[in-house]
Amino acid sequence: MEKDFHYHFTYAAAKLTCLPNPEIVAYSCQFVDDNNEGQFAIGGGDTLFPERLKTGGGYYYPVMTQSLSPKSLDPYVQKYVYLPFHFLPGDNTVEIEKKKNPLCTTPNSGNAKNILEKALNSGNPYQAGIALHTFADTWSHQNFTGLREEWNAIYPWYDVFKSLVPNIGHAEAGHSPDVISERWTDYRFKGVTKEIDNRQRAFDAIEAVYLTLRKATGKGALWNDVKTDFEKIIGTPDYDKRIEATSKLAGGTPEYSKDAWIGAALEKEEDGEVVMKQGFDKTPWYHFHQAAKVHLATVMELIKGI
């Protein structure tokens, strides 16, 4: 999913169901994508995600939740970034060429519901936002895994140019699976099942998100009261108009800046080293990373038998 879903749809759903701290929930949900190597290019520096950051009393170890660099070829990144935050192993129900893959993502899976329920029960809005990101991605990333493997190769073997892309997640399909208004073809399947309309997937995802949040709070508008609104928004082909309509539905949406949280927590010293500012442990960026560690641990424990 893109920011229109992870930030704007999430904020609207949280706000309309009276979930506490909807702005933190939505920011955390979107920040899962923006918490990558690029955020550390402060002042034109490199884009390596640091293993640790210097603080006044020692070091702090952040958690990367997305990778947009060649680092994605590293099996460690695939296992501990892509798999737990974006390609959650599902219910092992997908069959391709008479084979199944327990690491394959499936929409609204038992694992996804388990993780989201735990996050909501924690009362921690950062954990809730991160879990909502992973939950929503089970629709857009369905039928793929977070690892580099042939399972993810969607093009026929003879389409050499396209099949040269590393088979990590939906890399061969490009960005298409994440775009709400996109239609694309998954050649691993046959007949009508290979023609994908993301609008239906997005609608199913927001319905599940909304119903889950409404059940957790017991407050706000019922799904049937807003169902048509979301349906119309998803059917809007223009990205900016989708955001505008979602904001109107939510009664206004706070502006999102991917640099806001990190800017309040980090700074660059004269020697170029990125360090934590004084009081960093009170910042949203710190709380996000603490929540990301909990999410990572929860997922790895949940799928340890796979």
C-alpha positions as CSV (number, residue, x, y, z in Angstrom):
1,M,0.0,0.0,0.0
2,E,1.0,3.6,-0.5
3,K,0.7,6.6,1.8
4,D,-2.9,7.2,0.8
5,F,-3.8,4.0,2.5
6,H,-1.2,3.7,5.3
7,Y,-1.5,7.2,6.5
8,H,-4.8,8.8,5.2
9,F,-7.1,5.8,5.3
10,T,-5.6,4.6,8.6
11,Y,-6.1,8.1,10.2
12,A,-9.7,8.2,9.0
13,A,-10.5,4.8,10.3
14,A,-8.9,5.5,13.6
15,K,-10.6,8.9,14.0
16,L,-14.0,7.6,13.0
17,T,-13.8,4.7,15.4
18,C,-12.6,6.9,18.2
19,L,-9.3,5.1,18.6
20,P,-7.0,7.1,21.0
21,N,-4.2,9.1,19.5
22,P,-5.2,8.6,15.8
23,E,-2.4,10.9,14.6
24,I,0.3,8.8,16.3
25,V,-1.3,5.6,15.0
26,A,-1.5,6.8,11.4
27,Y,2.1,8.4,11.5
28,S,3.5,5.1,12.8
29,C,1.6,3.1,10.2
30,Q,3.2,5.2,7.4
31,F,6.6,5.6,9.0
32,V,7.1,1.8,8.7
33,D,7.9,2.6,5.0
34,D,9.8,5.8,5.7
35,N,12.0,4.3,8.4
36,N,14.7,3.2,5.9
37,E,18.3,4.0,5.0
38,G,17.3,7.3,3.3
39,Q,16.4,9.1,6.4
40,F,20.0,9.1,7.6
41,A,21.2,11.1,4.6
42,I,21.4,14.1,6.8
43,G,23.4,16.9,5.3
44,G,24.2,14.9,2.2
45,G,25.6,11.9,4.2
46,D,25.5,8.3,3.2
47,T,22.3,6.2,3.3
48,L,23.4,3.3,5.5
49,F,21.1,2.5,8.3
50,P,23.3,2.6,11.4
51,E,23.7,-0.4,13.7
52,R,23.8,2.0,16.6
53,L,23.6,5.7,17.4
54,K,25.7,7.5,20.0
55,T,23.9,9.0,23.0
56,G,25.0,10.9,26.0
57,G,25.2,7.8,28.0
58,G,26.3,5.2,25.5
59,Y,24.5,3.8,22.4
60,Y,21.0,3.2,21.1
61,Y,20.2,0.5,18.6
62,P,17.3,1.5,16.2
63,V,15.3,-1.0,14.1
64,M,15.1,-0.7,10.3
65,T,11.5,-1.3,9.1
66,Q,12.0,-0.8,5.3
67,S,14.9,-1.0,2.8
68,L,15.0,0.8,-0.5
69,S,18.6,0.1,-1.4
70,P,20.7,-2.7,-2.7
71,K,20.9,-3.8,1.0
72,S,17.6,-5.6,0.2
73,L,19.7,-8.3,-1.4
74,D,21.0,-9.2,2.1
75,P,19.1,-12.3,3.4
76,Y,19.2,-10.7,6.9
77,V,17.1,-7.7,5.6
78,Q,14.7,-10.0,3.9
79,K,14.1,-12.1,7.0
80,Y,14.1,-9.3,9.7
81,V,12.7,-6.3,7.7
82,Y,10.6,-7.5,4.8
83,L,9.1,-10.6,6.3
84,P,7.9,-9.2,9.7
85,F,6.9,-5.7,8.6
86,H,5.6,-6.2,5.0
87,F,5.3,-9.8,4.0
88,L,3.9,-11.6,7.0
89,P,3.6,-15.4,6.6
90,G,0.0,-16.3,6.3
91,D,-2.3,-19.3,6.4
92,N,-0.4,-21.5,3.9
93,T,-3.5,-21.8,1.7
94,V,-2.0,-20.5,-1.6
95,E,-1.1,-23.0,-4.3
96,I,1.1,-22.3,-7.3
97,E,1.9,-25.2,-9.6
98,K,0.6,-27.6,-7.0
99,K,3.0,-26.3,-4.4
100,K,2.4,-24.3,-1.2
101,N,4.8,-22.0,0.7
102,P,4.3,-21.4,4.5
103,L,6.0,-18.0,4.1
104,C,3.5,-16.8,1.6
105,T,1.4,-13.7,2.7
106,T,-2.3,-14.2,2.7
107,P,-4.9,-11.5,3.4
108,N,-6.5,-11.2,6.8
109,S,-4.5,-14.2,8.0
110,G,-4.5,-15.6,11.5
111,N,-1.1,-14.3,12.1
112,A,-2.1,-10.8,11.0
113,K,-5.1,-10.7,13.2
114,N,-3.2,-12.0,16.1
115,I,-0.5,-9.3,15.8
116,L,-3.0,-6.5,15.4
117,E,-5.1,-7.7,18.4
118,K,-2.1,-7.8,20.6
119,A,-1.0,-4.3,19.5
120,L,-4.5,-2.8,20.1
121,N,-4.7,-4.5,23.5
122,S,-1.4,-3.0,24.5
123,G,-2.9,0.5,24.3
124,N,0.3,1.6,22.7
125,P,-0.5,3.8,19.6
126,Y,2.9,3.2,18.1
127,Q,2.5,-0.6,18.2
128,A,-1.0,-0.3,16.8
129,G,0.2,1.8,13.9
130,I,3.0,-0.6,13.0
131,A,0.7,-3.6,13.3
132,L,-1.9,-1.9,11.1
133,H,0.8,-1.4,8.4
134,T,1.6,-5.1,8.4
135,F,-2.1,-6.0,8.5
136,A,-3.0,-3.9,5.5
137,D,0.0,-5.2,3.5
138,T,-1.4,-8.7,3.8
139,W,-3.8,-7.6,1.1
140,S,-1.5,-5.7,-1.3
141,H,1.4,-8.2,-0.8
142,Q,-0.7,-11.3,-0.9
143,N,0.7,-14.4,-2.6
144,F,4.3,-13.1,-2.2
145,T,7.0,-13.8,0.4
146,G,9.6,-11.4,1.8
147,L,12.5,-13.6,0.7
148,R,14.4,-13.9,-2.6
149,E,13.0,-17.1,-4.1
150,E,11.4,-18.4,-7.3
151,W,8.0,-18.4,-5.7
152,N,7.9,-14.6,-6.3
153,A,8.7,-14.8,-10.1
154,I,5.5,-13.7,-11.8
155,Y,6.7,-13.5,-15.4
156,P,7.2,-16.5,-17.7
157,W,10.8,-17.7,-18.0
158,Y,11.1,-16.5,-21.5
159,D,10.4,-12.8,-20.6
160,V,14.1,-12.4,-19.9
161,F,14.2,-8.6,-19.3
162,K,11.5,-8.6,-16.6
163,S,12.6,-11.9,-15.0
164,L,16.1,-10.4,-14.4
165,V,14.7,-8.5,-11.4
166,P,15.6,-10.2,-8.1
167,N,12.6,-12.2,-7.0
168,I,12.2,-10.5,-3.6
169,G,8.6,-9.8,-2.6
170,H,6.7,-8.3,-5.5
171,A,9.9,-6.8,-7.2
172,E,9.0,-8.3,-10.6
173,A,5.6,-6.6,-10.5
174,G,7.3,-3.3,-9.6
175,H,5.2,-0.9,-7.6
176,S,1.9,-2.0,-9.1
177,P,0.6,-4.1,-6.2
178,D,0.8,-1.1,-3.9
179,V,-1.2,1.4,-6.0
180,I,-4.9,1.4,-5.2
181,S,-6.0,2.4,-8.7
182,E,-3.8,-0.1,-10.5
183,R,-4.7,-3.2,-12.4
184,W,-1.9,-5.7,-13.2
185,T,-1.4,-9.3,-14.1
186,D,0.1,-12.1,-12.0
187,Y,1.2,-14.7,-14.5
188,R,1.7,-17.3,-11.8
189,F,-2.0,-17.9,-11.8
190,K,-4.4,-18.9,-14.6
191,G,-7.7,-17.6,-15.8
192,V,-9.5,-14.7,-14.2
193,T,-7.4,-15.1,-11.0
194,K,-4.3,-13.7,-12.7
195,E,-6.0,-10.3,-13.5
196,I,-5.6,-8.2,-10.3
197,D,-7.8,-5.2,-9.5
198,N,-6.3,-3.4,-6.5
199,R,-9.4,-1.5,-5.8
200,Q,-11.2,-4.6,-4.5
201,R,-8.1,-5.5,-2.4
202,A,-8.0,-2.0,-0.9
203,F,-11.7,-2.1,-0.1
204,D,-11.4,-5.5,1.6
205,A,-8.4,-4.2,3.5
206,I,-10.1,-1.0,4.8
207,E,-13.2,-2.9,5.7
208,A,-11.2,-5.3,7.9
209,V,-9.2,-2.5,9.4
210,Y,-12.3,-0.5,10.2
211,L,-14.3,-3.4,11.7
212,T,-11.3,-4.4,13.8
213,L,-10.8,-0.9,15.2
214,R,-14.6,-0.4,15.7
215,K,-14.7,-3.7,17.7
216,A,-11.7,-2.6,19.8
217,T,-13.2,0.8,20.7
218,G,-16.9,0.0,20.6
219,K,-17.4,3.6,19.6
220,G,-17.9,5.7,16.5
221,A,-19.7,5.3,13.2
222,L,-20.7,1.8,12.1
223,W,-19.1,0.3,9.0
224,N,-22.4,0.5,7.1
225,D,-22.4,4.3,7.7
226,V,-19.1,4.9,6.0
227,K,-18.9,1.9,3.7
228,T,-20.1,3.8,0.6
229,D,-17.7,6.7,1.4
230,F,-14.7,4.5,1.3
231,E,-16.0,2.7,-1.7
232,K,-16.2,6.0,-3.6
233,I,-12.8,7.1,-2.5
234,I,-11.2,3.8,-3.6
235,G,-12.9,4.1,-6.9
236,T,-11.3,7.6,-7.5
237,P,-8.5,7.1,-10.0
238,D,-6.5,10.2,-8.9
239,Y,-4.2,9.8,-5.9
240,D,-4.5,13.5,-4.7
241,K,-8.3,13.4,-5.0
242,R,-8.4,10.2,-2.9
243,I,-6.4,12.0,-0.2
244,E,-8.6,15.0,-0.4
245,A,-11.8,13.0,-0.1
246,T,-10.4,10.9,2.8
247,S,-9.4,14.0,4.7
248,K,-12.9,15.4,4.3
249,L,-14.4,12.1,5.6
250,A,-12.1,12.3,8.6
251,G,-12.9,15.9,9.3
252,G,-9.4,17.0,8.4
253,T,-6.1,15.1,8.5
254,P,-2.8,16.4,10.1
255,E,0.0,17.0,7.6
256,Y,2.6,14.2,7.4
257,S,6.3,14.8,7.1
258,K,8.6,11.8,7.1
259,D,11.4,14.0,8.7
260,A,9.3,15.3,11.6
261,W,10.0,12.5,14.1
262,I,13.6,11.9,13.2
263,G,14.4,15.6,13.2
264,A,13.3,15.9,16.8
265,A,15.4,13.0,17.9
266,L,18.7,13.1,15.9
267,E,21.3,15.6,14.9
268,K,24.6,15.6,13.0
269,E,27.9,16.5,14.8
270,E,30.7,18.4,13.2
271,D,32.6,15.2,12.3
272,G,29.5,14.0,10.4
273,E,28.4,11.4,12.9
274,V,24.6,11.2,13.5
275,V,23.8,11.2,17.2
276,M,20.8,11.2,19.5
277,K,19.7,14.6,20.8
278,Q,19.4,15.1,24.5
279,G,16.1,13.9,25.7
280,F,15.7,11.6,22.7
281,D,14.0,8.9,24.8
282,K,11.0,11.2,25.1
283,T,10.6,11.6,21.4
284,P,8.1,9.9,19.1
285,W,11.0,8.5,17.0
286,Y,12.3,6.7,20.0
287,H,8.9,5.3,21.0
288,F,8.3,4.1,17.4
289,H,11.6,2.2,17.5
290,Q,10.8,0.6,20.9
291,A,7.4,-0.4,19.4
292,A,9.1,-1.8,16.3
293,K,11.3,-4.0,18.5
294,V,8.2,-5.4,20.2
295,H,6.5,-6.0,16.8
296,L,9.6,-7.8,15.4
297,A,9.9,-10.0,18.5
298,T,6.2,-10.8,18.4
299,V,6.3,-11.8,14.7
300,M,9.5,-13.9,15.0
301,E,8.0,-15.8,18.0
302,L,4.8,-16.4,16.1
303,I,6.4,-17.9,13.1
304,K,9.3,-19.6,14.8
305,G,8.0,-23.0,13.7
306,I,8.0,-22.2,10.0
